[in-house]
Amino acid sequence: MTNYDLESVVYQVLGKRVPHYSNMTLTQMYDESREERAKVLKHLVTQLNYSLEVMTSMDSISRTVEMTRLYGIDFDSVLSRGSQFKIEAVMIRVTKANNFLLLSASKMQIAKQKMLQCVPLILEPPKQLLVE
């Protein structure tokens, strides 16, 4: 997909066309009258329902719950944290089950570490090659 706005996602996943209103248009409609305000609120509830339908059809909630069980971390961390955090969570569970302790560096030890050094690997060709 090249566009990830709600209308495009609903069309791609559910095959339904959804009207798009700009925030300015919705604000103007909300300020006009009670009937228009009700239309705006109905539109917002419809958008929420479409979001829930997309998540349900893609099975994203149950997959994320399974990941929380697998890694032993909370729902939000599965979605927002990186792979290192997840690997460490698994390592902690395994070591705890086997009655081992994981060592972790203190903040002082981390502060005293040398900076990472990046050295590019550039090899010169051997000078013994003859080109005829």
Secondary structure, 3 states (H helix, E strand, C coil): CCCCCHHHHHHHHHCCCCCCCCHHHHHHHHHHCHHHHHHHHHHHHHHHHHHHHHHHHCCHHHHHHHHHHHHCCCHHHHHHCCHHHHHHHHHHHHHHHCCCCCCCCCHHHHHHCCCCCCCCCCCCCCCCCCCC
